[in-house]
């Protein structure tokens, strides 16, 4: 997890957040009734899918689209990955990256300044790297190691063995110079020039803030400004300002929460979904829909967020995917009786996981 994400405190859900609310949010995320949607549409609806784990973000996309397959996701060129909300890597539609960077780029650069200094990435080195990266990457995609080697040839030298290269990539991405495009062979991240992938236009700061609140509510509502602040990493004052900009269109929900007209309604349940580690649904609010007794089974500490079995919006267990020469197996650890009587739904979800991956999948 990022330096910013670690500062966000998420807690288990309480009685003040009833089943009805989580079922509504589950539907708003397109997790209850999945559309047939391409990857860019999935990313656009979610504002961004958390993407520091490439395997996990692909499974997040599967959970929100009934038609995606892994080969299609791997070669998709209408999305990019860059460091945005909470300083964390997100997968976003190319048309969204500029306005999101206008909100989070400078903030993330400031937040990472001390760590860059500790790694020997002084302002002069970073500025020189930004100057030569367009020449290094023009018309092609390179791995991080290849970029470091090309920078060295241009007399911009950083330690290739430590964390400096990763922090330099994040700095250049937050400076709107590079982003991550399609992965290279072996799922190695490939870096490209942002100007070659994303439109250059971006709205004003106030317009971007209002757009963030509107898009967040479309994908995450019902919610409150405190939820927007927790998900985005923005100060609460900025989140409230964003909320006010959308105020005329807000519909009051119970418990002081708001939503936008026309958002998805809960379906007749139960609906079960296997969500991967670091799924955006579980990072989108101040609280998580998990009983306090099981909270540490999902977030054990150290920034780790385990894959979860979610039923009608609330966490009922966790799961683990294991690969072998024979295919994929899925093991499930229920939380109490939350998954009792849902064996058929689990089997169907595991089968869909296999469909997405293109290999046999079974529940063990």
C-alpha positions in Angstrom: 0.0 0.0 0.0 1.1 3.6 -0.5 2.5 6.1 2.0 -0.9 7.8 1.9 -3.1 4.8 2.1 -1.5 3.7 5.3 -2.8 6.8 7.0 -6.5 6.1 6.3 -8.3 4.3 9.1 -11.1 2.0 8.1 -13.2 0.3 10.7 -15.7 -2.6 10.7 -19.4 -1.8 10.1 -21.7 -1.1 12.9 -25.5 -1.3 13.4 -25.7 2.2 12.1 -25.0 0.9 8.6 -27.7 -1.7 8.0 -28.0 -4.4 5.4 -30.2 -2.2 3.2 -27.4 0.3 2.8 -24.7 -2.2 1.8 -27.1 -3.9 -0.6 -27.7 -0.5 -2.3 -23.9 0.2 -2.5 -23.3 -3.3 -3.8 -25.7 -2.6 -6.6 -24.3 0.9 -7.3 -20.9 -0.7 -7.8 -22.4 -2.9 -10.6 -21.5 -5.9 -8.4 -25.1 -7.2 -7.9 -26.2 -6.9 -11.5 -23.1 -7.0 -13.7 -23.4 -5.4 -17.2 -21.7 -6.6 -20.3 -19.1 -3.9 -20.3 -15.6 -3.4 -21.7 -12.7 -2.7 -19.4 -12.7 1.1 -20.0 -16.4 1.3 -19.1 -15.8 -0.6 -15.9 -12.9 1.6 -14.9 -14.9 4.8 -15.9 -17.9 3.8 -13.8 -15.7 3.0 -10.7 -13.6 6.2 -11.3 -10.6 3.9 -10.9 -9.8 0.4 -9.8 -7.1 0.0 -7.3 -4.2 -1.6 -9.2 -1.0 -2.1 -7.2 -1.6 -5.9 -7.7 -2.1 -6.7 -11.4 -3.8 -10.0 -10.8 -6.2 -8.5 -8.3 -7.2 -5.5 -10.5 -8.1 -7.9 -13.3 -10.4 -9.8 -11.0 -11.9 -6.6 -9.8 -12.9 -5.9 -13.4 -14.3 -9.4 -13.8 -16.5 -8.9 -10.7 -18.1 -5.8 -12.5 -18.5 -7.2 -16.0 -20.1 -10.4 -17.2 -18.4 -10.4 -20.6 -14.7 -9.6 -19.9 -12.0 -12.3 -20.3 -8.4 -12.2 -19.2 -6.9 -12.1 -22.8 -9.1 -9.1 -23.6 -8.1 -7.3 -20.4 -4.4 -7.9 -21.0 -4.4 -6.3 -24.4 -6.8 -3.4 -23.7 -5.4 0.0 -24.7 -8.2 2.3 -23.5 -7.0 2.3 -19.9 -3.8 3.3 -18.1 -2.5 2.8 -14.6 -1.1 5.7 -12.6 -0.8 6.9 -9.0 -3.9 8.8 -8.0 -6.3 8.3 -5.0 -4.4 8.0 -1.7 -1.1 7.9 -3.6 -1.9 4.4 -4.8 -1.8 2.9 -8.3 -5.2 2.9 -10.0 -6.4 1.7 -13.4 -8.5 4.4 -15.1 -10.0 5.1 -18.5 -7.7 7.2 -20.6 -10.1 10.1 -20.8 -10.2 10.4 -17.0 -6.5 10.4 -16.3 -5.8 14.1 -16.9 -8.5 15.5 -14.6 -7.7 13.0 -11.9 -4.0 14.0 -12.1 -5.0 17.6 -11.7 -6.4 16.7 -8.3 -3.9 14.2 -7.1 -0.6 14.6 -9.0 0.9 17.6 -7.1 -0.5 16.2 -3.8 1.2 12.9 -4.3 4.5 14.6 -5.3 4.5 16.6 -2.1 3.7 13.5 0.0 6.6 11.6 -1.5 9.2 14.3 -1.2 10.9 13.0 2.0 11.1 9.4 0.8 12.6 10.5 -2.5 15.2 12.5 -0.7 16.0 9.5 1.5 16.6 7.5 -1.7 18.9 10.1 -3.3 16.3 11.5 -5.7 17.0 15.2 -5.3 15.1 17.8 -7.2 17.8 18.2 -9.8 17.9 14.5 -10.6 14.1 14.3 -10.8 13.9 17.4 -13.1 16.6 16.0 -15.4 14.8 12.7 -15.6 11.5 14.5 -16.6 13.5 16.3 -19.3 14.8 13.2 -21.0 11.9 10.7 -20.5 10.1 11.9 -23.6 13.1 11.0 -25.7 13.5 7.7 -23.9 9.9 6.6 -24.3 8.8 8.2 -27.5 6.8 5.7 -29.6 7.5 2.7 -27.4 6.9 1.0 -24.1 9.7 0.1 -21.7 10.1 -1.7 -18.4 11.3 0.1 -15.4 14.8 -1.5 -15.6 15.0 -0.5 -19.3 14.1 3.1 -18.4 16.8 3.2 -15.7 19.4 1.9 -18.2 18.3 4.5 -20.8 18.5 7.3 -18.2 22.0 6.2 -17.3 23.0 6.5 -20.9 21.8 10.1 -20.8 23.8 10.8 -17.6 20.8 10.5 -15.2 22.0 7.9 -12.8 20.0 6.3 -10.0 20.6 3.1 -8.1 18.9 0.3 -10.1 18.8 -2.1 -7.2 16.9 -0.2 -4.5 13.5 1.6 -4.4 14.6 4.7 -6.2 13.4 3.6 -9.6 9.9 2.8 -8.4 9.7 6.2 -6.7 11.0 8.0 -9.8 8.3 6.3 -11.9 5.7 7.5 -9.5 7.1 11.0 -9.5 7.1 11.1 -13.3 3.6 9.7 -13.5 2.3 12.3 -10.9 4.0 14.9 -13.0 1.9 13.8 -16.0 4.9 12.7 -18.1 4.5 8.9 -18.0 1.9 6.2 -17.1 1.7 2.5 -17.2 0.2 1.0 -20.4 -0.4 -2.6 -21.3 1.9 -5.0 -19.4 5.0 -6.5 -21.2 5.8 -10.2 -21.4 5.4 -11.9 -18.1 3.1 -9.2 -16.8 6.0 -6.9 -16.3 4.8 -3.3 -16.1 5.3 -1.3 -19.3 5.7 2.5 -19.1 4.6 4.9 -21.9 4.4 8.6 -22.4 1.1 10.0 -21.1 0.9 12.5 -24.0 0.8 9.5 -26.5 -2.1 7.9 -24.7 -4.3 10.4 -23.0 -6.0 13.7 -24.1 -4.2 16.8 -22.9 -7.3 18.8 -21.9 -8.3 19.0 -18.2 -11.0 21.0 -16.4 -10.3 23.7 -13.8 -9.5 22.7 -10.2 -13.1 23.5 -9.1 -14.6 21.6 -12.0 -12.4 18.6 -11.4 -13.4 18.5 -7.7 -17.1 18.7 -8.5 -16.6 16.0 -11.2 -14.9 13.8 -8.6 -17.8 14.0 -6.2 -20.4 13.4 -9.0 -18.5 10.4 -10.3 -17.9 9.0 -6.8 -21.5 9.2 -5.9 -22.5 7.5 -9.2 -20.3 4.6 -8.3 -20.3 4.5 -4.5 -23.5 6.1 -3.3 -25.2 6.4 -0.8 -22.3 8.1 0.9 -21.1 11.1 2.8 -18.2 13.6 2.4 -16.3 11.6 5.0 -16.5 8.6 2.7 -15.2 10.6 -0.2 -12.3 11.8 1.9 -11.4 8.2 3.1 -11.5 6.8 -0.5 -9.7 9.6 -2.2 -7.2 10.7 0.5 -8.3 14.4 0.0 -8.7 16.6 3.1 -12.2 16.5 4.5 -12.6 20.2 3.7 -12.0 19.5 0.0 -14.4 16.6 0.1 -17.1 18.8 1.6 -16.4 21.5 -1.0 -16.8 18.9 -3.7 -20.1 17.7 -2.1 -21.4 21.3 -2.1 -20.6 21.6 -5.8 -23.0 18.8 -6.5 -25.5 19.8 -3.8 -28.4 20.8 -6.0 -28.6 17.3 -7.5 -28.1 15.3 -4.3 -30.9 13.1 -2.9 -30.9 12.6 0.9 -30.8 9.0 2.0 -31.1 7.7 5.5 -28.5 8.3 8.1 -27.2 11.6 6.7 -26.0 10.0 3.5 -26.6 11.2 -0.1 -27.0 9.8 -3.5 -27.7 10.9 -7.1 -31.0 10.2 -8.9 -31.1 7.2 -11.1 -28.4 5.1 -9.3 -28.8 1.3 -9.3 -31.3 -0.3 -7.0 -30.6 -3.5 -5.0 -31.7 -6.8 -6.7 -33.7 -9.6 -5.1 -30.9 -11.5 -3.4 -29.0 -13.3 -2.5 -26.1 -12.3 -4.8 -22.6 -13.5 -4.1 -19.4 -12.1 -5.5 -15.7 -13.1 -5.0 -13.8 -9.8 -4.7 -10.0 -9.9 -4.9 -7.5 -8.3 -2.6 -7.6 -4.5 -2.5 -10.9 -4.3 -4.2 -12.2 -0.8 -4.6 -15.5 -1.6 -3.0 -13.8 -2.3 0.3 -11.7 0.8 0.1 -14.5 3.2 -0.8 -15.9 4.2 2.6 -15.0 5.0 6.2 -16.3 1.7 7.3 -16.2 -1.8 5.8 -19.2 -4.2 5.7 -17.6 -6.9 7.9 -18.5 -7.9 11.5 -16.0 -6.6 14.0 -15.2 -10.1 15.1 -13.8 -10.9 11.6 -12.3 -7.6 10.7 -8.7 -8.8 11.1 -9.4 -11.7 8.8 -9.8 -9.2 6.0 -7.3 -6.6 7.1 -4.6 -8.3 9.1 -2.3 -5.3 9.2 0.7 -4.1 7.2 -1.5 -2.8 4.5 -2.7 -6.3 3.5 -6.4 -6.5 2.4 -7.5 -10.1 1.8 -9.8 -11.4 -0.9 -13.4 -11.4 0.3 -16.6 -13.3 -0.3 -19.4 -10.6 -0.4 -23.1 -11.4 -0.2 -25.6 -8.7 -0.9 -22.9 -6.1 -0.1 -21.6 -7.5 3.2 -18.5 -9.7 3.8 -19.3 -13.3 4.6 -15.9 -14.8 4.3 -12.6 -14.8 2.6 -11.2 -16.9 -0.2 -7.9 -18.0 -1.8 -7.1 -18.9 -5.4 -4.5 -21.6 -6.0 -3.1 -22.5 -9.5 -1.8 -25.9 -10.6 -1.2 -27.7 -13.9 -4.8 -29.0 -13.7 -6.4 -25.5 -13.3 -7.5 -23.2 -10.6 -9.0 -24.1 -7.2 -10.8 -21.8 -4.8 -10.8 -22.3 -1.1 -13.3 -20.4 1.1 -13.2 -19.6 4.8 -16.8 -18.6 5.9 -17.3 -16.1 8.7 -19.7 -17.8 11.0 -22.9 -18.9 9.2 -22.8 -16.1 6.7 -22.4 -18.5 3.7 -24.7 -21.3 4.9 -27.0 -22.4 2.1 -25.1 -20.5 -0.6 -23.1 -23.4 -2.0 -24.8 -23.1 -5.5 -23.9 -19.4 -5.6 -20.3 -20.1 -4.7 -20.1 -22.8 -7.4 -21.5 -20.5 -10.0 -19.1 -17.7 -9.1 -16.1 -20.0 -9.2 -17.2 -21.2 -12.6 -17.4 -17.6 -13.8 -13.9 -17.0 -12.4 -12.7 -20.0 -14.6 -14.5 -18.5 -17.6 -12.7 -15.3 -17.1 -9.3 -16.9 -16.6 -9.8 -19.4 -19.5 -9.0 -22.4 -17.4 -10.9 -25.0 -15.3 -11.8 -23.7 -11.8 -13.3 -25.7 -8.9 -14.4 -25.1 -5.4 -12.5 -27.0 -2.7 
